[in-house]
């Protein structure tokens, strides 16, 4: 029994019950089941619901590799009838709804997406290109659902764009320097599109923006002059974490300047 609990920890199954472990060649399959109080819950909202049928029977979820060995979690995948979502696959704690991978597997792939290319993820995690796209969609949606207001509390932001296709196609993003989060992104780069971000913020939260790191593009300056005229512009690196209070100096520090209408 102690060995089975070790596998539950290794594969991120939480308090699920591990029934058996099969090892065949370079593949290990851990047979599990949710605890009694976790059964018969809607896969979306988690509400306890009456059972509907056995679904497609037993199902496998890809887990993080154990060294060079591919690992899978296998369990029953019944369906329940939820009051709000109708007939739906029952929830399992170790995987997101609609996923064929465990949470730990998807979280690892999501982190890698912030550090390396999609092609590198497919080779390292041994998953398809399309599979990576689905994983990132679920991870981002899960993360956003946990944040009540992704644009709340912004004071120091960074604005930049990246070319992703020939013919001057760009994606523009806004990050929060204090948390390191990407808080907004859009296809394209001009003052009108950037103005949509500030429109989402609203006048009150725009006034709370104290520093903006960006390049010297005229389209950025134009949007900032309209929405955040009092913000300090930085063309150099901005340290993460809350800004420290310092004694005021005469003039702006090197690499910083006042907003277009505050000079």
C-alpha positions in Angstrom: 0.0 0.0 0.0 2.8 2.4 0.8 4.3 1.8 -2.7 0.9 2.7 -4.3 0.8 5.9 -2.4 4.3 6.8 -3.7 3.0 6.4 -7.3 0.0 8.7 -6.4 2.5 11.4 -5.3 4.7 10.9 -8.3 1.9 11.3 -10.8 0.1 14.1 -9.0 -3.0 12.1 -8.2 -3.6 13.8 -4.8 -5.8 11.8 -2.5 -7.0 9.5 -5.3 -7.0 5.7 -4.6 -4.3 3.8 -6.5 -5.6 0.3 -7.1 -2.7 -1.3 -9.1 0.4 -0.5 -11.1 1.4 -2.2 -14.4 4.8 -2.0 -16.0 5.2 -3.2 -19.5 8.5 -2.3 -21.3 8.9 1.5 -21.3 5.3 2.2 -20.3 3.8 2.3 -16.8 0.1 2.4 -16.2 -1.3 3.4 -12.8 -4.9 2.3 -12.2 -6.7 4.8 -10.0 -10.2 5.9 -8.8 -11.4 9.0 -7.1 -12.4 8.8 -3.4 -16.1 8.3 -2.6 -16.7 12.0 -1.9 -15.1 13.0 -5.2 -17.2 10.7 -7.4 -20.2 11.7 -9.5 -19.3 15.4 -9.9 -19.8 17.5 -12.9 -16.6 17.9 -14.9 -17.1 21.7 -15.3 -18.6 23.0 -12.1 -17.8 20.2 -9.7 -21.4 19.9 -8.5 -22.5 16.4 -7.3 -24.9 15.0 -9.9 -26.7 11.8 -10.6 -24.9 9.2 -12.7 -25.9 8.8 -16.3 -23.9 6.0 -17.8 -20.4 4.5 -17.9 -19.4 6.7 -20.8 -16.7 5.0 -22.9 -15.5 2.8 -20.1 -12.0 3.1 -18.8 -9.8 6.0 -20.0 -6.1 6.9 -19.9 -4.5 10.2 -19.1 -0.8 10.9 -20.0 1.2 11.8 -16.9 4.7 13.2 -16.6 7.4 10.7 -17.6 9.2 8.8 -14.9 12.7 9.2 -16.3 12.6 7.5 -19.8 9.4 5.6 -19.0 6.1 7.0 -20.3 3.5 7.1 -17.5 -0.3 6.9 -17.8 -3.2 7.1 -15.3 -6.1 4.8 -16.1 -9.5 5.0 -14.5 -13.3 4.7 -15.1 -14.7 7.7 -17.0 -18.5 7.7 -16.3 -20.9 10.5 -17.3 -23.2 12.4 -15.0 -26.3 14.5 -15.6 -25.5 18.0 -14.3 -28.4 20.5 -13.7 -26.5 23.2 -15.5 -24.3 21.4 -18.1 -26.4 18.4 -19.0 -24.8 15.0 -19.7 -21.1 15.5 -19.1 -18.0 13.5 -18.2 -17.5 13.2 -14.5 -14.7 15.2 -12.9 -11.4 13.7 -11.9 -9.1 15.7 -9.7 -5.9 14.9 -11.5 -6.9 16.3 -14.9 -8.8 19.2 -16.4 -12.1 18.7 -18.1 -11.7 17.6 -21.7 -8.0 16.8 -21.3 -6.1 13.7 -22.1 -3.1 14.7 -19.9 -2.8 15.1 -16.1 -2.7 18.6 -14.5 1.0 18.2 -13.7 1.8 17.3 -17.3 -0.2 20.3 -18.7 1.3 22.7 -16.1 4.8 21.6 -17.1 4.1 22.1 -20.8 2.5 25.5 -20.0 5.7 26.6 -18.1 7.9 25.4 -21.0 5.8 27.5 -23.4 7.1 30.6 -21.6 10.7 29.5 -21.9 11.1 27.8 -25.2 9.6 27.1 -28.6 6.6 24.9 -29.3 8.7 22.6 -31.4 11.0 22.0 -28.4 8.0 21.2 -26.2 6.8 18.6 -28.7 10.2 16.8 -28.6 10.8 17.1 -24.8 7.3 16.1 -23.7 6.7 13.7 -26.5 3.3 15.2 -27.5 1.9 16.4 -30.8 2.0 20.0 -32.1 -1.8 20.1 -31.9 -1.8 18.6 -28.4 0.4 21.4 -27.2 -2.0 24.0 -28.5 -4.9 22.3 -26.6 -2.9 22.1 -23.4 -2.0 25.8 -23.5 -5.7 26.7 -24.1 -6.8 24.8 -21.0 -3.9 26.1 -18.8 -4.5 29.7 -19.7 -8.3 29.4 -19.2 -7.8 27.7 -15.8 -5.4 30.5 -14.8 -7.7 33.3 -15.9 -10.6 31.7 -14.0 -8.6 32.0 -10.8 -8.0 35.7 -11.3 -11.0 37.8 -10.5 -9.7 40.9 -12.3 -6.6 40.4 -14.4 -6.4 44.2 -15.0 -6.7 45.1 -11.4 -3.9 46.7 -9.4 -1.7 47.6 -12.4 0.8 50.4 -11.8 4.0 49.5 -13.8 3.4 47.9 -17.2 5.4 47.0 -20.3 4.2 47.3 -23.9 5.9 45.4 -26.7 5.2 43.6 -29.9 6.6 40.6 -31.7 6.5 39.7 -35.4 5.1 36.2 -36.0 4.6 36.0 -39.7 6.1 37.5 -42.9 4.5 40.7 -44.1 4.7 42.7 -40.9 2.2 40.7 -38.9 2.5 41.5 -35.2 1.1 40.5 -31.8 1.2 43.2 -29.2 1.3 42.4 -25.5 1.0 44.2 -22.1 2.8 42.8 -19.0 2.6 43.6 -15.4 6.1 44.3 -14.2 5.2 43.7 -10.5 3.8 40.2 -11.1 5.5 39.3 -14.4 2.1 38.3 -15.9 0.9 38.9 -19.4 -2.3 40.7 -18.8 -3.5 41.6 -22.3 -2.6 40.8 -26.0 -4.0 41.7 -29.4 -3.3 41.1 -33.0 -1.7 44.1 -34.6 0.2 47.2 -33.4 -1.1 50.8 -33.6 -2.5 53.5 -31.2 -6.1 52.4 -31.9 -5.5 48.8 -30.8 -3.5 49.9 -27.8 -6.3 52.4 -27.0 -8.7 49.4 -26.6 -6.5 48.1 -23.7 -6.7 51.5 -22.0 -10.5 51.6 -22.6 -10.8 48.3 -20.8 -8.8 49.8 -17.9 -11.0 52.8 -17.7 -10.0 56.4 -16.6 -9.7 55.6 -12.9 -7.2 52.7 -13.4 -5.4 54.5 -16.2 -4.5 57.2 -13.6 -3.0 54.5 -11.4 -0.4 53.7 -14.1 2.9 55.3 -12.9 5.4 53.7 -15.3 5.3 52.3 -18.8 8.3 50.5 -20.4 8.2 50.6 -24.2 10.2 51.4 -27.3 10.0 54.9 -28.9 7.3 54.1 -31.3 5.1 57.1 -32.1 1.9 55.0 -32.0 2.7 54.1 -28.3 3.4 57.7 -27.4 0.1 58.8 -29.1 -1.9 56.3 -27.0 -0.2 57.2 -23.8 -0.6 60.9 -24.4 -4.4 60.3 -24.6 -4.9 57.8 -21.7 -1.9 58.0 -19.4 -0.3 61.5 -19.8 1.3 61.4 -16.3 3.0 58.1 -16.6 6.8 57.8 -16.6 8.2 56.3 -19.8 11.1 53.9 -19.6 13.2 52.8 -22.5 15.6 50.6 -20.4 15.2 47.5 -18.2 12.7 47.7 -15.4 13.3 45.5 -12.3 10.5 43.1 -11.3 8.8 43.7 -8.0 7.2 46.7 -6.4 9.0 50.0 -7.0 11.1 51.3 -4.1 10.5 54.7 -2.7 13.5 57.0 -3.3 14.3 60.5 -2.5 13.1 62.8 -5.3 15.8 64.0 -7.7 15.9 67.0 -10.0 15.0 65.8 -13.5 14.2 62.3 -14.7 16.6 59.4 -14.2 18.6 58.2 -17.2 16.4 56.1 -19.5 13.2 57.6 -18.1 11.1 60.5 -19.2 7.8 62.1 -18.4 4.7 61.3 -20.4 4.0 63.2 -23.6 1.7 65.7 -21.9 3.5 66.0 -18.5 6.7 67.6 -19.8 
